[in-house]
Amino acid sequence: MEPRSQLQHDVHTDRTRPRGLPSADAPTSTVTLVEGSSFCVSDFDGSMQPHRADGLFVRDTRVISSWRLTVDGAAVEPLAVIPAEPYECLFVGRAAARAGHPEPTVIVERRRFVGQGMREDVTVRNFGPEAVGLDLTLAVDVDFADLFQVKEHRAVGTGDVGHRHVGSDLLFWVDRGASQRGVRVTAPGAHGTPHHLTFRIVVDPQDSWTTTIEVLPSLDQHEIAPVFPSDRPVESAQPAHRMRGWHDATPRIVAQNTVLSQALSTSERDLGALRITDPDHPDDDVVAAGAPWFMALFGRDSLLAGHMMLPFAPWLAVGTLRTLARLQGRSVDRLTDEEPGKILHEVRLGADLSLALGGDSVYYGSIDSTPLFVMLVGQALRWGVPAEDLRPLRDAVERACRWIVEYGDRDGDGFVEYQRGSDRGLENQGWKDSFDALVDDEGRPAVAPIALAEVQGYCYAAFLARAELAEAWGDGGAEEWRTRAEELKRRFHEAFWIEDLDFYAMALDRHKRPVRVVSSNIGHCLWSGIVDDAFADRVVARLMSAEMFTGFGVRTRSAASPAFNPASYHNGSVWPHDTVLTAAGMARYGFRDEALRVAEALLDALEAFGGQLPELFCGFDRAEKPVPVPYPTSCSPQAWAAAAPFEILRLALGLEADVPRGEIRLRPAPSTIGAVSIARLPLGSARVDIEASPQGVEVEGLPAELRHAGDLDSAAGTV
């Protein structure tokens, strides 16, 4: 089905910046290119500076720390940065004016490609009336710093890095015990000196000169194969092929709301760029958590992104589940917080694994990844992934549920708690994992073991998912899991509800005392369905109050809390994924007007950020600050934030499916969204087309075993 003619914004082609709200650009902007786990951070002129968090990063190591191009010793004046794909952009600049010429006549274009290294195609254009001779010089340095040394400004410098030049190649290497790292910068035709490559060229009038520079990293003296080799067209490279495949597979979405269209366009490209794969399992895509600092597999992040993208890219959820199942915990290791059945927190490939959590490449200190894993398997079944295709995950699901009951519930009280196994692990192991995230309203930090409210909700939903999977796979015990879920829901309300706060506690501490904080964690409790139906209205009212709702999103912590800080990481900031899951939870309990108000506020933030949501932004009130204030080190693109616009669309349309029961559910689009066309939405073995507007809904292409059942009953839930 082709999109209707009156809808003009295609998610694959519309790259215009929405207009309306003022811009919320950060005071110092950088250019970030991403391909798999490789990324590059530079200034707008393409340069990289070692004292900043710049550089080319491959396998969590900075393989280029300094990169500066000059013409006749002078910097090139930046004119424009033109993005093409997430891994590619064009830097356009001009050299200083030549003697006797009132204006510059030499333009320098640098087309940069990032992927397991870097390729830079440099073109010098002479628009003057006579030939020009010039020296084009590239200054390079390498420190092989670990990713987090760079982020935290702890890079130790280049004192132990060896280097030499051979012809037109610069070679750098270091041996720091665990492994040898190296990099070769090659520029055929250049004259090499230590740290410099110089081209001495003459460009005729109205003519151009072109060369290619490559950065080729190596590990243990084996050069990593470049993704964009200089002897092959870029269009034939694997990232270009993978991105075309991603574009072709994802649904074609057109929305009358221009802000939503721009956001979906940007998010679709960002998620495509954030995909990473295990070379031994190339068909299993997962998304890295975010650029630039989290270009690695994080269990919680990939699972929540998989949840939000499930209706639009179910293969992403399946690849994530398969990958995490392969890395599921097998034994008890207190350094890495590994336990049998536990789903990992993160995987790192850095130069210095002693800097990684637990000092190893895989770390398991996440209390919520395991129930989220089971939840996503259950949701994949609902969205039409065949039960037989999910059956290979059966043992992993069983081990995960056993972990929840046996290892997660440390003291047998029915709640899942966390406590790190050593001082090398994360002190806080929920999604709010900063050191000061769990401080109560009297300023006291909660002491582990800690039972987080939202984690109990995830476990509740995981038990219900396990019941549905048991029925689909022909196992016994479905009613036992449902009974366990209902008992958890009852006990959760008894233990976490604080009557004088009109809200649930953020957590229980080691003494089973409620952590008295009004927090966004309870929005996730709405999303999972663990909130007592009779108390949902009070929870929603508190979340929509001025202390929590900024006008652009939901704060992580109440503005009335003594620990509130709108410019903190977790104590008053706004996280888009947190906000949109809270909105989805409101809709689940029938508070659709409130849910749409929150979703529309996030769309306003999207407009201010130019169609790309950051990882988080500051939690100032909209009445005080008319645009959302950026958080300085926020990742962008970031998987959760990139998936959030798709969750907004799903929320706006009430889009839910229960393929085993033969149903897809939708409702007319709200007037603020307007008409929406979705072509080729994957649903089981079919691809369906949806036209939704404020006047109604049409669905075409449904297979015989499915029917459009209308609006979703609020009691049915979404997870």
Secondary structure, DSSP 8 states (H G I E B T S, - for coil): ----TT---BTTT------SS-----SS--EEEEETTEEEEE-TTS-B-TTTT-EEEETTEEEESEEEEEETTEE-EEEEEEEEETTEEEEEEE----TT-SS--EEEEEEEEESSSEEEEEEEEE-SSS-EEEEEEEEEE----BHHHHHTT----STT-EEEEETTEEEEEEE-SS-EEEEEEE-TT-EEETTEEEEEEEE-TTEEEEEEEEEEEEETTEE---SS-TTS-GGGSHHHHHHHHHHHHS-EEEESSHHHHHHHHHHHHHHHHHEEEETTEEEEEEE-SBTTTB-S-BHHHHHHHHHHHTTT-HHHHHHHHHHHHHT---S-BTTTTB-TT---SEE---S-GGGSGGGSSEE---SSHHHHHHHHHHHHHHTT--HHHHGGGHHHHHHHHHHIIIIISSSSSSS--B--SSTTS-S--SS--STTSSB-TTS-B--SSBEEHHHHHHHHHHHHHHHHHHHHHT-S-HHHHHHHHHHHHHHHHHHHEEGGGTEE-SEE-TTS-B----BTHHHHHHHHT-S-GGGHHHHHHHHTSTTTB-SSSBBSB-TTSTT--TTSSSSS-B-HHHHHHHHHHHHHTT-HHHHHHHHHHHHHHHHHTTT---S-B----TTT-SS--B-TT--SSBHHHHHHHHHHHHHHHT-EEEGGGTEEE-----TTT--EEEEEEEETTEEEEEEEETTEEEEE---TT-EE--S--TTT---
